[in-house]
Amino acid sequence: MFLPFLKNPFASKNLAREDFRDLMAGTLTRMAGQNAAGLYTAQIAALQPHHDAYATFLGTQDVNLGQRMGSTDVVNQLLADFRRFAKEELLVDVAYVFGRKTPDAVALAAFLPQGRSEYNGVTLLTLPTLLERAATLTATYKDALGKDLADKAASFKKNYDTDRELQGQSKGAVQGDSKAEKKLRKAAARQLKLNLLEQVKQHIDTPDDVKALYDPKIFTQPTKPAPGAAPTAP
């Protein structure tokens, strides 16, 4: 019965890479702000290198990605077109259908795990994730959202994949599923858990002091829907 509590909440694959970086940054900031007695000095020192290494990796990958893809008019135009599609069609229809017409909190959470800003601020680095999500979920909820929206989302994904293949990039490379990133993330998640365990010991009688060190969303991440199936409740 104890096994679920031993899982590392920071190792979730549902936590986007930028959110994982920001989680470390936010935790470091909160620990520093509550460290008057030096309670978290060792934990800050242990986590800071992991944050810096991961943030540097993402920054370098973003620059490299821009150099590889940003120079092509086709990709830049696709990025702009998808941002417009999301703003004027996808998000409008999702909000209307699942927010007002037939309220469905699970569907809303699946489409908008990070809110509308994730689509409004889409970049070359986050574009593959949003294209995949839009294509998969509009197909899953095609009966509610309509075939036209699903076809448009699928077309964006197909066009992107085609252009990426033409540029000689393997499928999935843009999302950074490299061994280097996995290694950095695994080590950082391990240190986050070690810190958490130490904080639980430090505040064994005052658990709210532990909660104050984290964004509460880290412990309530929505589950990732299986391909072709409706997502489960977060």
MARPA-856808 format. One record per residue (C-alpha): residue number from 1; residue in three letters; x, y, z. Coordinates in steps of 0.1 Angstrom, whole numbers, padded with zeros to 4 digits. Layout:
<pt zami="NUM" zagu="ALA" c1="X" c2="Y" c3="Z"/>
...
This chain:
<pt zami="1" zagu="MET" c1="0000" c2="0000" c3="0000"/>
<pt zami="2" zagu="PHE" c1="0030" c2="0023" c3="0004"/>
<pt zami="3" zagu="LEU" c1="0043" c2="0020" c3="-0032"/>
<pt zami="4" zagu="PRO" c1="0022" c2="0048" c3="-0047"/>
<pt zami="5" zagu="PHE" c1="0037" c2="0072" c3="-0022"/>
<pt zami="6" zagu="LEU" c1="0073" c2="0062" c3="-0031"/>
<pt zami="7" zagu="LYS" c1="0070" c2="0072" c3="-0067"/>
<pt zami="8" zagu="ASN" c1="0089" c2="0103" c3="-0078"/>
<pt zami="9" zagu="PRO" c1="0063" c2="0131" c3="-0086"/>
<pt zami="10" zagu="PHE" c1="0090" c2="0150" c3="-0104"/>
<pt zami="11" zagu="ALA" c1="0097" c2="0122" c3="-0129"/>
<pt zami="12" zagu="SER" c1="0063" c2="0125" c3="-0146"/>
<pt zami="13" zagu="LYS" c1="0066" c2="0124" c3="-0184"/>
<pt zami="14" zagu="ASN" c1="0034" c2="0146" c3="-0185"/>
<pt zami="15" zagu="LEU" c1="0054" c2="0176" c3="-0171"/>
<pt zami="16" zagu="ALA" c1="0065" c2="0196" c3="-0201"/>
<pt zami="17" zagu="ARG" c1="0102" c2="0203" c3="-0204"/>
<pt zami="18" zagu="GLU" c1="0099" c2="0241" c3="-0199"/>
<pt zami="19" zagu="ASP" c1="0076" c2="0235" c3="-0169"/>
<pt zami="20" zagu="PHE" c1="0102" c2="0211" c3="-0155"/>
<pt zami="21" zagu="ARG" c1="0129" c2="0238" c3="-0158"/>
<pt zami="22" zagu="ASP" c1="0105" c2="0264" c3="-0143"/>
<pt zami="23" zagu="LEU" c1="0096" c2="0240" c3="-0114"/>
<pt zami="24" zagu="MET" c1="0133" c2="0238" c3="-0104"/>
<pt zami="25" zagu="ALA" c1="0137" c2="0276" c3="-0107"/>
<pt zami="26" zagu="GLY" c1="0105" c2="0282" c3="-0086"/>
<pt zami="27" zagu="THR" c1="0115" c2="0258" c3="-0060"/>
<pt zami="28" zagu="LEU" c1="0150" c2="0273" c3="-0057"/>
<pt zami="29" zagu="THR" c1="0134" c2="0308" c3="-0054"/>
<pt zami="30" zagu="ARG" c1="0110" c2="0296" c3="-0026"/>
<pt zami="31" zagu="MET" c1="0138" c2="0278" c3="-0007"/>
<pt zami="32" zagu="ALA" c1="0160" c2="0309" c3="-0009"/>
<pt zami="33" zagu="GLY" c1="0132" c2="0331" c3="0003"/>
<pt zami="34" zagu="GLN" c1="0125" c2="0309" c3="0033"/>
<pt zami="35" zagu="ASN" c1="0162" c2="0301" c3="0042"/>
<pt zami="36" zagu="ALA" c1="0168" c2="0327" c3="0069"/>
<pt zami="37" zagu="ALA" c1="0179" c2="0300" c3="0093"/>
<pt zami="38" zagu="GLY" c1="0200" c2="0282" c3="0066"/>
<pt zami="39" zagu="LEU" c1="0176" c2="0253" c3="0066"/>
<pt zami="40" zagu="TYR" c1="0177" c2="0248" c3="0029"/>
<pt zami="41" zagu="THR" c1="0213" c2="0258" c3="0021"/>
<pt zami="42" zagu="ALA" c1="0225" c2="0223" c3="0013"/>
<pt zami="43" zagu="GLN" c1="0194" c2="0215" c3="-0007"/>
<pt zami="44" zagu="ILE" c1="0198" c2="0247" c3="-0028"/>
<pt zami="45" zagu="ALA" c1="0235" c2="0239" c3="-0034"/>
<pt zami="46" zagu="ALA" c1="0225" c2="0204" c3="-0045"/>
<pt zami="47" zagu="LEU" c1="0197" c2="0214" c3="-0069"/>
<pt zami="48" zagu="GLN" c1="0212" c2="0246" c3="-0084"/>
<pt zami="49" zagu="PRO" c1="0237" c2="0227" c3="-0107"/>
<pt zami="50" zagu="HIS" c1="0209" c2="0205" c3="-0121"/>
<pt zami="51" zagu="HIS" c1="0187" c2="0235" c3="-0129"/>
<pt zami="52" zagu="ASP" c1="0216" c2="0254" c3="-0145"/>
<pt zami="53" zagu="ALA" c1="0226" c2="0224" c3="-0167"/>
<pt zami="54" zagu="TYR" c1="0190" c2="0217" c3="-0178"/>
<pt zami="55" zagu="ALA" c1="0182" c2="0253" c3="-0185"/>
<pt zami="56" zagu="THR" c1="0214" c2="0257" c3="-0205"/>
<pt zami="57" zagu="PHE" c1="0206" c2="0225" c3="-0225"/>
<pt zami="58" zagu="LEU" c1="0171" c2="0238" c3="-0234"/>
<pt zami="59" zagu="GLY" c1="0185" c2="0272" c3="-0244"/>
<pt zami="60" zagu="THR" c1="0212" c2="0257" c3="-0266"/>
<pt zami="61" zagu="GLN" c1="0187" c2="0233" c3="-0282"/>
<pt zami="62" zagu="ASP" c1="0163" c2="0263" c3="-0289"/>
<pt zami="63" zagu="VAL" c1="0191" c2="0282" c3="-0306"/>
<pt zami="64" zagu="ASN" c1="0201" c2="0252" c3="-0326"/>
<pt zami="65" zagu="LEU" c1="0166" c2="0245" c3="-0336"/>
<pt zami="66" zagu="GLY" c1="0161" c2="0280" c3="-0348"/>
<pt zami="67" zagu="GLN" c1="0193" c2="0277" c3="-0369"/>
<pt zami="68" zagu="ARG" c1="0180" c2="0245" c3="-0384"/>
<pt zami="69" zagu="MET" c1="0144" c2="0254" c3="-0390"/>
<pt zami="70" zagu="GLY" c1="0139" c2="0291" c3="-0384"/>
<pt zami="71" zagu="SER" c1="0156" c2="0300" c3="-0417"/>
<pt zami="72" zagu="THR" c1="0130" c2="0283" c3="-0438"/>
<pt zami="73" zagu="ASP" c1="0100" c2="0304" c3="-0448"/>
<pt zami="74" zagu="VAL" c1="0078" c2="0272" c3="-0449"/>
<pt zami="75" zagu="VAL" c1="0083" c2="0264" c3="-0412"/>
<pt zami="76" zagu="ASN" c1="0079" c2="0300" c3="-0401"/>
<pt zami="77" zagu="GLN" c1="0047" c2="0303" c3="-0421"/>
<pt zami="78" zagu="LEU" c1="0034" c2="0271" c3="-0406"/>
<pt zami="79" zagu="LEU" c1="0041" c2="0284" c3="-0371"/>
<pt zami="80" zagu="ALA" c1="0022" c2="0316" c3="-0378"/>
<pt zami="81" zagu="ASP" c1="-0007" c2="0298" c3="-0394"/>
<pt zami="82" zagu="PHE" c1="-0010" c2="0273" c3="-0365"/>
<pt zami="83" zagu="ARG" c1="-0009" c2="0301" c3="-0340"/>
<pt zami="84" zagu="ARG" c1="-0038" c2="0318" c3="-0359"/>
<pt zami="85" zagu="PHE" c1="-0057" c2="0285" c3="-0363"/>
<pt zami="86" zagu="ALA" c1="-0054" c2="0279" c3="-0325"/>
<pt zami="87" zagu="LYS" c1="-0065" c2="0314" c3="-0316"/>
<pt zami="88" zagu="GLU" c1="-0094" c2="0318" c3="-0341"/>
<pt zami="89" zagu="GLU" c1="-0107" c2="0282" c3="-0344"/>
<pt zami="90" zagu="LEU" c1="-0093" c2="0255" c3="-0321"/>
<pt zami="91" zagu="LEU" c1="-0095" c2="0273" c3="-0288"/>
<pt zami="92" zagu="VAL" c1="-0128" c2="0290" c3="-0297"/>
<pt zami="93" zagu="ASP" c1="-0145" c2="0257" c3="-0305"/>
<pt zami="94" zagu="VAL" c1="-0130" c2="0239" c3="-0276"/>
<pt zami="95" zagu="ALA" c1="-0141" c2="0266" c3="-0251"/>
<pt zami="96" zagu="TYR" c1="-0176" c2="0267" c3="-0266"/>
<pt zami="97" zagu="VAL" c1="-0182" c2="0229" c3="-0269"/>
<pt zami="98" zagu="PHE" c1="-0166" c2="0218" c3="-0237"/>
<pt zami="99" zagu="GLY" c1="-0170" c2="0249" c3="-0216"/>
<pt zami="100" zagu="ARG" c1="-0206" c2="0259" c3="-0224"/>
<pt zami="101" zagu="LYS" c1="-0225" c2="0237" c3="-0248"/>
<pt zami="102" zagu="THR" c1="-0216" c2="0203" c3="-0232"/>
<pt zami="103" zagu="PRO" c1="-0193" c2="0211" c3="-0202"/>
<pt zami="104" zagu="ASP" c1="-0165" c2="0186" c3="-0200"/>
<pt zami="105" zagu="ALA" c1="-0137" c2="0194" c3="-0176"/>
<pt zami="106" zagu="VAL" c1="-0116" c2="0164" c3="-0186"/>
<pt zami="107" zagu="ALA" c1="-0116" c2="0174" c3="-0223"/>
<pt zami="108" zagu="LEU" c1="-0107" c2="0210" c3="-0214"/>
<pt zami="109" zagu="ALA" c1="-0078" c2="0198" c3="-0192"/>
<pt zami="110" zagu="ALA" c1="-0066" c2="0176" c3="-0220"/>
<pt zami="111" zagu="PHE" c1="-0066" c2="0205" c3="-0246"/>
<pt zami="112" zagu="LEU" c1="-0054" c2="0231" c3="-0222"/>
<pt zami="113" zagu="PRO" c1="-0031" c2="0216" c3="-0195"/>
<pt zami="114" zagu="GLN" c1="-0012" c2="0249" c3="-0193"/>
<pt zami="115" zagu="GLY" c1="-0040" c2="0272" c3="-0203"/>
<pt zami="116" zagu="ARG" c1="-0044" c2="0293" c3="-0235"/>
<pt zami="117" zagu="SER" c1="-0011" c2="0310" c3="-0232"/>
<pt zami="118" zagu="GLU" c1="0007" c2="0278" c3="-0243"/>
<pt zami="119" zagu="TYR" c1="-0009" c2="0282" c3="-0277"/>
<pt zami="120" zagu="ASN" c1="-0006" c2="0320" c3="-0279"/>
<pt zami="121" zagu="GLY" c1="0031" c2="0317" c3="-0271"/>
<pt zami="122" zagu="VAL" c1="0039" c2="0287" c3="-0293"/>
<pt zami="123" zagu="THR" c1="0075" c2="0286" c3="-0306"/>
<pt zami="124" zagu="LEU" c1="0095" c2="0263" c3="-0328"/>
<pt zami="125" zagu="LEU" c1="0105" c2="0244" c3="-0297"/>
<pt zami="126" zagu="THR" c1="0069" c2="0238" c3="-0285"/>
<pt zami="127" zagu="LEU" c1="0052" c2="0235" c3="-0319"/>
<pt zami="128" zagu="PRO" c1="0056" c2="0197" c3="-0322"/>
<pt zami="129" zagu="THR" c1="0039" c2="0191" c3="-0289"/>
<pt zami="130" zagu="LEU" c1="0010" c2="0213" c3="-0297"/>
<pt zami="131" zagu="LEU" c1="0006" c2="0199" c3="-0332"/>
<pt zami="132" zagu="GLU" c1="0006" c2="0164" c3="-0318"/>
<pt zami="133" zagu="ARG" c1="-0019" c2="0173" c3="-0291"/>
<pt zami="134" zagu="ALA" c1="-0042" c2="0191" c3="-0314"/>
<pt zami="135" zagu="ALA" c1="-0043" c2="0164" c3="-0341"/>
<pt zami="136" zagu="THR" c1="-0048" c2="0136" c3="-0315"/>
<pt zami="137" zagu="LEU" c1="-0074" c2="0152" c3="-0294"/>
<pt zami="138" zagu="THR" c1="-0095" c2="0167" c3="-0323"/>
<pt zami="139" zagu="ALA" c1="-0096" c2="0132" c3="-0337"/>
<pt zami="140" zagu="THR" c1="-0106" c2="0117" c3="-0304"/>
<pt zami="141" zagu="TYR" c1="-0134" c2="0143" c3="-0299"/>
<pt zami="142" zagu="LYS" c1="-0143" c2="0146" c3="-0336"/>
<pt zami="143" zagu="ASP" c1="-0180" c2="0139" c3="-0330"/>
<pt zami="144" zagu="ALA" c1="-0182" c2="0169" c3="-0307"/>
<pt zami="145" zagu="LEU" c1="-0158" c2="0193" c3="-0325"/>
<pt zami="146" zagu="GLY" c1="-0166" c2="0183" c3="-0360"/>
<pt zami="147" zagu="LYS" c1="-0146" c2="0167" c3="-0389"/>
<pt zami="148" zagu="ASP" c1="-0135" c2="0200" c3="-0403"/>
<pt zami="149" zagu="LEU" c1="-0115" c2="0210" c3="-0372"/>
<pt zami="150" zagu="ALA" c1="-0100" c2="0175" c3="-0369"/>
<pt zami="151" zagu="ASP" c1="-0090" c2="0176" c3="-0406"/>
<pt zami="152" zagu="LYS" c1="-0073" c2="0210" c3="-0402"/>
<pt zami="153" zagu="ALA" c1="-0054" c2="0199" c3="-0371"/>
<pt zami="154" zagu="ALA" c1="-0043" c2="0167" c3="-0389"/>
<pt zami="155" zagu="SER" c1="-0032" c2="0187" c3="-0419"/>
<pt zami="156" zagu="PHE" c1="-0009" c2="0210" c3="-0398"/>
<pt zami="157" zagu="LYS" c1="0007" c2="0179" c3="-0382"/>
<pt zami="158" zagu="LYS" c1="0012" c2="0162" c3="-0416"/>
<pt zami="159" zagu="ASN" c1="0027" c2="0193" c3="-0432"/>
<pt zami="160" zagu="TYR" c1="0051" c2="0198" c3="-0403"/>
<pt zami="161" zagu="ASP" c1="0062" c2="0161" c3="-0404"/>
<pt zami="162" zagu="THR" c1="0067" c2="0163" c3="-0442"/>
<pt zami="163" zagu="ASP" c1="0088" c2="0195" c3="-0440"/>
<pt zami="164" zagu="ARG" c1="0109" c2="0180" c3="-0411"/>
<pt zami="165" zagu="GLU" c1="0116" c2="0149" c3="-0432"/>
<pt zami="166" zagu="LEU" c1="0127" c2="0171" c3="-0461"/>
<pt zami="167" zagu="GLN" c1="0152" c2="0188" c3="-0438"/>
<pt zami="168" zagu="GLY" c1="0166" c2="0154" c3="-0429"/>
<pt zami="169" zagu="GLN" c1="0154" c2="0154" c3="-0393"/>
<pt zami="170" zagu="SER" c1="0143" c2="0122" c3="-0377"/>
<pt zami="171" zagu="LYS" c1="0108" c2="0121" c3="-0362"/>
<pt zami="172" zagu="GLY" c1="0108" c2="0132" c3="-0326"/>
<pt zami="173" zagu="ALA" c1="0142" c2="0149" c3="-0326"/>
<pt zami="174" zagu="VAL" c1="0127" c2="0184" c3="-0321"/>
<pt zami="175" zagu="GLN" c1="0111" c2="0173" c3="-0289"/>
<pt zami="176" zagu="GLY" c1="0146" c2="0166" c3="-0274"/>
<pt zami="177" zagu="ASP" c1="0141" c2="0129" c3="-0266"/>
<pt zami="178" zagu="SER" c1="0179" c2="0126" c3="-0267"/>
<pt zami="179" zagu="LYS" c1="0199" c2="0106" c3="-0243"/>
<pt zami="180" zagu="ALA" c1="0216" c2="0138" c3="-0230"/>
<pt zami="181" zagu="GLU" c1="0183" c2="0154" c3="-0221"/>
<pt zami="182" zagu="LYS" c1="0169" c2="0122" c3="-0205"/>
<pt zami="183" zagu="LYS" c1="0201" c2="0119" c3="-0184"/>
<pt zami="184" zagu="LEU" c1="0199" c2="0155" c3="-0172"/>
<pt zami="185" zagu="ARG" c1="0162" c2="0153" c3="-0164"/>
<pt zami="186" zagu="LYS" c1="0165" c2="0120" c3="-0146"/>
<pt zami="187" zagu="ALA" c1="0193" c2="0133" c3="-0124"/>
<pt zami="188" zagu="ALA" c1="0174" c2="0165" c3="-0116"/>
<pt zami="189" zagu="ALA" c1="0142" c2="0146" c3="-0107"/>
<pt zami="190" zagu="ARG" c1="0162" c2="0124" c3="-0084"/>
<pt zami="191" zagu="GLN" c1="0177" c2="0155" c3="-0066"/>
<pt zami="192" zagu="LEU" c1="0142" c2="0171" c3="-0064"/>
<pt zami="193" zagu="LYS" c1="0129" c2="0139" c3="-0047"/>
<pt zami="194" zagu="LEU" c1="0159" c2="0138" c3="-0023"/>
<pt zami="195" zagu="ASN" c1="0152" c2="0174" c3="-0013"/>
<pt zami="196" zagu="LEU" c1="0115" c2="0166" c3="-0008"/>
<pt zami="197" zagu="LEU" c1="0123" c2="0137" c3="0014"/>
<pt zami="198" zagu="GLU" c1="0146" c2="0158" c3="0035"/>
<pt zami="199" zagu="GLN" c1="0120" c2="0186" c3="0037"/>
<pt zami="200" zagu="VAL" c1="0094" c2="0161" c3="0049"/>
<pt zami="201" zagu="LYS" c1="0118" c2="0151" c3="0077"/>
<pt zami="202" zagu="GLN" c1="0125" c2="0187" c3="0086"/>
<pt zami="203" zagu="HIS" c1="0088" c2="0195" c3="0087"/>
<pt zami="204" zagu="ILE" c1="0073" c2="0162" c3="0099"/>
<pt zami="205" zagu="ASP" c1="0048" c2="0180" c3="0121"/>
<pt zami="206" zagu="THR" c1="0041" c2="0210" c3="0098"/>
<pt zami="207" zagu="PRO" c1="0035" c2="0196" c3="0062"/>
<pt zami="208" zagu="ASP" c1="0022" c2="0230" c3="0050"/>
<pt zami="209" zagu="ASP" c1="0058" c2="0243" c3="0053"/>
<pt zami="210" zagu="VAL" c1="0068" c2="0217" c3="0027"/>
<pt zami="211" zagu="LYS" c1="0039" c2="0226" c3="0004"/>
<pt zami="212" zagu="ALA" c1="0050" c2="0262" c3="0005"/>
<pt zami="213" zagu="LEU" c1="0081" c2="0253" c3="-0013"/>
<pt zami="214" zagu="TYR" c1="0064" c2="0240" c3="-0044"/>
<pt zami="215" zagu="ASP" c1="0039" c2="0249" c3="-0071"/>
<pt zami="216" zagu="PRO" c1="0009" c2="0227" c3="-0061"/>
<pt zami="217" zagu="LYS" c1="0003" c2="0218" c3="-0097"/>
<pt zami="218" zagu="ILE" c1="0033" c2="0195" c3="-0096"/>
<pt zami="219" zagu="PHE" c1="0013" c2="0170" c3="-0075"/>
<pt zami="220" zagu="THR" c1="-0019" c2="0172" c3="-0097"/>
<pt zami="221" zagu="GLN" c1="-0006" c2="0169" c3="-0132"/>
<pt zami="222" zagu="PRO" c1="-0033" c2="0157" c3="-0157"/>
<pt zami="223" zagu="THR" c1="-0029" c2="0122" c3="-0170"/>
<pt zami="224" zagu="LYS" c1="-0019" c2="0117" c3="-0206"/>
<pt zami="225" zagu="PRO" c1="-0046" c2="0102" c3="-0228"/>
<pt zami="226" zagu="ALA" c1="-0037" c2="0070" c3="-0247"/>
<pt zami="227" zagu="PRO" c1="-0037" c2="0073" c3="-0285"/>
<pt zami="228" zagu="GLY" c1="-0073" c2="0071" c3="-0297"/>
<pt zami="229" zagu="ALA" c1="-0088" c2="0071" c3="-0263"/>
<pt zami="230" zagu="ALA" c1="-0105" c2="0098" c3="-0242"/>
<pt zami="231" zagu="PRO" c1="-0082" c2="0112" c3="-0215"/>
<pt zami="232" zagu="THR" c1="-0087" c2="0102" c3="-0179"/>
<pt zami="233" zagu="ALA" c1="-0096" c2="0128" c3="-0153"/>
<pt zami="234" zagu="PRO" c1="-0067" c2="0148" c3="-0138"/>
